[in-house]
Amino acid sequence: MDWTDERVALLKGMWTNGYTARQIAEKLGGVTRNAVIGKAHRLGLSSRPTQVKRHTPLPIPHVVERHCQWPIGHPGTDEFHFCGKNAVPGKPYCESHCNVAYRRKDDNAA
């Protein structure tokens, strides 16, 4: 794929107007998103800030309602889950998982 003057002009125009690299690649055809980013970089086009996705914070449950957040299994599998036992107050884990996650300084002295 050659970067003709027409294709470069289209890239510049779309880049300036805020189109994503993927959208530009689809419009140009025969070029990948990474090729668009590389060409824009070589042309010295201004970089655009990454869009920050805003999430509504989850309500923090009352300390008695907290559950152990120790991950069990591999993320992305159907078996993945969190322990779910009652968490130690002020900690994200149950007592048994706190014993694994946190070590006392005197435990390291041997």
Buried (B, 14 or more C-beta within 10 A) or exposed (E): EEBEEEBBEBBBEBBEEEBBBEEBBEBBEEBEBEBBBEBBEEEEBEEEEEEEEEEEEEEEEEEEEBBBBBEEEEEEEEEEEBBEBBBBEEBBBBEEBBEEEEEEEEEEEE
